[in-house]
Amino acid sequence: MVAATGPGVTHVQAGDRVWVSTIPARTLGTYAQTMVCDAGIVHLLPDRLSFEEGAALGVPYTTAYRALFQRGRGTPGEVVLVHGASGGVGIPAVQLAVAHGMTVIGTAGTPTGLELVLQNGAAHALDHTQPGHVAQIRDLTEGRGVDLVVEMLANKNLQEDMDLLASRGRIVIVGSRGPVQVSPRSLMVAEADIRGTALWNMTPADFEDAYSALDSVLRSSAIRPVIGKRFPLADAAEAHRFITTSRAAGKVVLQVR
């Protein structure tokens, strides 16, 4: 909530419910009860969303938007595989792709995660811990393959992703936890691309595009953050350990009060 504004700030006022994304300003301070920030990174929070849901918007939804549309060039009607769809970035990717008219195949590693993926709009949810899930994806696309892959764990899945691409398909790597060895032949055959993404590479124009799009889908009620687990602010270190050691189901948030 806005406590006070400086001269020239007109789009928000004291008392407004807001969400903040500190990425464009390269600002720290979100692990706090109060922070001073540039007005340009403050966005109105719709009344239908809680403050916890607002806290889950900034990095996850910006990452998902950039992967899908700025780097992945996803278009309505395409088939997108979100490989790791039940986590903090996976759920936003599912929601944004569905809102954009794409057909989503999402993977998860638990029954709870699979149900969550379907609840958020995916046409299909597959268990990526099972050896048959790659063949299932081929069957779902009638052998054509997917147009776009949003990959959360490239060191484990990249070769599978490459083998699943349709002609001129794209893979956008959001996460990786180690090296990987792959055969480039499938990329050659499909004339496909592998692209990385990192938010710190975004230009001012990229941020303006992303936040304009997010504000629009928020107003249309097309997206809603999913909170997976809550930790008190004092347990922030434990929250980080949980993220790296547990199978994700939604976004982890810190409670400052």
C-alpha positions in Angstrom: 0.0 0.0 0.0 1.3 3.5 -0.9 2.2 5.5 2.3 3.1 8.7 0.5 4.1 10.0 -2.9 6.6 12.6 -4.2 6.0 15.6 -6.4 4.7 14.8 -9.9 3.4 11.3 -9.1 -0.1 11.1 -10.5 -0.9 7.4 -11.3 -1.0 6.3 -7.7 -1.7 8.1 -4.4 -1.5 7.5 -0.7 -3.7 4.6 0.3 -3.7 2.8 -3.1 -3.2 -0.9 -3.1 -0.2 -1.6 -5.4 2.3 -4.2 -6.5 6.0 -3.4 -7.1 8.5 -4.8 -9.5 12.0 -3.6 -8.6 13.7 -5.2 -11.6 13.8 -2.1 -14.0 15.2 0.1 -11.3 17.8 -2.5 -10.2 16.5 -1.8 -6.7 16.7 -3.9 -3.5 14.4 -3.8 -0.6 11.4 -6.2 -1.1 12.3 -8.2 2.0 11.1 -5.3 4.1 7.9 -3.8 5.5 8.5 -0.4 3.9 10.6 0.7 0.9 11.3 3.8 -1.1 11.1 3.3 -4.9 10.8 5.0 -8.2 7.2 5.6 -9.2 7.6 3.9 -12.5 7.9 0.5 -10.9 4.7 0.8 -8.9 1.5 -0.6 -10.4 -2.1 -0.6 -9.1 -3.2 -3.9 -7.6 -6.8 -5.0 -8.5 -9.1 -5.3 -5.6 -9.8 -8.9 -6.4 -6.1 -9.8 -5.5 -4.6 -10.1 -2.1 -1.3 -8.4 -1.1 0.3 -11.9 -1.1 -0.9 -12.5 -4.6 0.5 -9.1 -5.6 3.8 -10.0 -4.1 3.9 -13.0 -6.5 3.4 -10.9 -9.7 6.7 -9.1 -10.3 9.6 -11.5 -11.2 7.5 -14.6 -12.0 5.1 -13.0 -14.4 7.7 -10.8 -16.0 9.9 -13.8 -16.5 7.1 -15.8 -18.0 6.0 -12.9 -20.3 9.6 -12.4 -21.5 10.1 -16.1 -22.2 6.8 -16.6 -24.0 6.6 -13.4 -26.1 9.7 -11.3 -26.1 12.2 -14.2 -26.5 9.9 -17.1 -27.6 7.8 -15.0 -30.0 4.7 -17.1 -29.1 1.6 -16.4 -31.2 -2.1 -17.4 -30.8 -2.8 -20.9 -32.1 0.7 -22.2 -31.4 1.3 -25.2 -29.1 3.6 -24.4 -26.1 5.2 -26.9 -23.8 5.8 -25.5 -20.3 8.4 -28.0 -19.0 7.9 -27.6 -15.2 4.5 -25.9 -15.2 3.5 -26.1 -11.6 6.1 -23.8 -10.1 6.6 -20.1 -9.5 7.2 -19.2 -13.1 5.5 -22.2 -14.7 2.0 -21.3 -13.5 2.3 -17.7 -14.8 3.5 -19.1 -18.1 0.5 -21.3 -18.4 -1.9 -18.5 -17.5 -0.3 -16.0 -19.9 -0.1 -18.5 -22.8 -3.8 -19.5 -22.4 -4.8 -15.8 -22.2 -2.9 -15.3 -25.5 -4.8 -18.0 -27.3 -2.1 -20.7 -27.2 -2.6 -24.4 -26.5 -0.6 -25.4 -23.4 0.9 -28.7 -22.6 2.3 -28.5 -19.0 4.4 -30.9 -17.0 4.7 -31.5 -13.3 6.1 -34.1 -11.0 3.3 -34.7 -8.5 -0.4 -35.3 -8.6 -1.0 -32.0 -6.9 1.1 -30.2 -9.4 -0.6 -31.9 -12.4 -4.0 -30.8 -11.0 -2.8 -27.3 -10.5 -1.5 -27.1 -14.1 -5.0 -28.1 -15.4 -6.8 -25.8 -13.1 -4.8 -22.9 -14.5 -5.9 -23.5 -18.1 -3.5 -26.1 -19.6 -5.1 -28.3 -22.2 -2.9 -31.3 -21.0 -0.9 -32.0 -18.0 1.8 -34.8 -18.0 4.0 -36.3 -15.3 7.6 -35.5 -16.3 9.0 -38.1 -13.9 7.5 -40.9 -16.0 9.5 -42.1 -19.0 6.5 -42.1 -21.4 5.7 -38.4 -21.2 7.8 -37.5 -24.3 5.9 -40.0 -26.4 2.7 -38.6 -25.0 3.6 -35.1 -26.1 4.3 -36.4 -29.6 0.9 -38.2 -29.7 -0.9 -35.0 -28.4 0.6 -33.1 -31.3 -0.1 -35.9 -33.8 3.6 -36.2 -34.4 4.1 -32.5 -35.4 5.8 -31.4 -32.3 5.5 -28.2 -30.3 6.1 -24.7 -31.5 7.6 -23.4 -28.3 9.1 -24.8 -25.1 9.5 -22.8 -21.9 12.2 -24.8 -20.1 12.7 -24.6 -16.3 15.5 -27.2 -16.0 17.6 -27.3 -19.1 20.3 -29.5 -17.8 17.8 -32.3 -17.4 15.4 -31.8 -20.3 17.1 -29.9 -23.1 17.7 -32.9 -25.4 14.1 -34.0 -25.0 12.9 -30.5 -25.8 15.0 -30.4 -28.9 13.5 -33.7 -30.1 10.0 -32.4 -29.6 10.2 -29.2 -31.6 8.1 -28.6 -34.7 9.6 -27.0 -37.8 11.2 -23.7 -36.8 10.3 -24.3 -33.2 11.9 -22.4 -30.3 13.2 -23.3 -26.9 13.5 -20.6 -24.2 15.7 -21.6 -21.2 14.4 -20.0 -18.0 16.4 -22.2 -15.6 19.3 -24.7 -15.5 21.3 -26.2 -12.7 24.3 -27.6 -14.4 26.0 -28.5 -17.7 24.3 -30.5 -20.4 25.4 -32.5 -23.5 23.1 -32.5 -26.5 23.1 -33.5 -30.2 22.4 -30.6 -32.5 21.0 -32.7 -35.3 17.4 -32.2 -34.3 17.9 -28.4 -34.3 19.3 -28.7 -37.8 16.5 -30.8 -39.2 13.8 -28.5 -37.7 15.7 -25.3 -38.3 14.9 -24.6 -34.7 16.4 -22.2 -32.1 17.5 -22.4 -28.5 17.3 -19.0 -26.7 18.2 -18.0 -23.2 16.5 -15.3 -21.1 17.5 -13.2 -18.1 15.5 -10.3 -16.8 18.5 -8.0 -16.4 18.9 -7.9 -20.2 15.6 -6.2 -20.6 15.6 -2.7 -22.1 13.3 0.1 -21.0 11.1 -0.7 -24.0 10.9 -4.4 -23.0 9.8 -3.4 -19.5 7.2 -1.0 -20.8 5.9 -3.7 -23.1 5.8 -6.4 -20.4 4.1 -4.2 -17.7 1.6 -2.8 -20.1 0.6 -6.4 -21.1 0.5 -7.6 -17.5 -1.6 -4.6 -16.4 -4.0 -5.4 -19.2 -4.5 -9.1 -18.4 -4.8 -8.2 -14.7 -7.7 -5.8 -15.5 -9.3 -8.6 -17.6 -9.1 -11.1 -14.7 -7.2 -13.5 -17.0 -4.4 -14.2 -14.5 -4.2 -14.8 -10.8 -1.1 -15.8 -8.9 -1.1 -19.1 -7.1 0.5 -19.1 -3.6 2.1 -22.4 -2.9 3.7 -21.8 0.5 4.1 -18.9 3.0 7.0 -18.2 5.3 7.4 -15.5 7.9 10.0 -12.8 6.9 12.3 -14.0 9.7 12.4 -17.4 8.0 13.6 -16.1 4.6 16.6 -18.4 4.6 14.4 -21.4 5.1 12.2 -20.2 2.3 15.2 -20.2 -0.1 16.2 -23.7 1.0 12.6 -24.9 0.4 12.7 -23.6 -3.1 15.8 -25.5 -4.0 15.0 -28.8 -2.3 11.2 -29.2 -2.9 8.9 -29.8 -5.8 7.2 -26.6 -6.5 3.5 -26.0 -6.5 2.9 -22.3 -7.0 4.8 -19.3 -5.7 6.6 -19.1 -2.3 6.0 -15.8 -0.5 7.3 -14.1 2.6 4.9 -12.6 5.1 6.1 -9.3 6.6 3.5 -9.2 9.3 
